[in-house]
Amino acid sequence: TNFNPLNSMVVEARLQLSYMGITKYNAWQYFPASALGFCILSPLTEELFFRGFLLKSFENRFSALFANLLQSLLFGTIALAYFWLAYFELLLVFTTVPLVLLGGFINGWIAQRTNSVFASMIAYSFGNFLDLLIVFAFIIPAVG
């Protein structure tokens, strides 16, 4: 199967496959560790920093909308750097960042509306879990 190498899920699959010992044949045995990182540790740390600390700090200086846009832009920049670890391609700016910006903005909106970073952590965890299932079930077997 021929996947667009600029697809963020293909880049995620490449990142998973770059870890020592992971192949398309044994990837599922590494799924629990990946899920721990992507669905618990990442949402916990990223939500506390981006939607907890940064968003709240920006809201003290700017409007709620601008604060949310600003934190999601910074979130997208960090995600792009992560993707570039696996596949350095300038075009990832146009294919990956908009999706990450949208996700960061939605999570910021959830945190603002519920006044709780916990709600955005749940949303982020759920989205990452679905993403990881797709990567392990379909993308890794195809590109690995």
Disulfide bonds with the S-S distance in Angstrom:
none
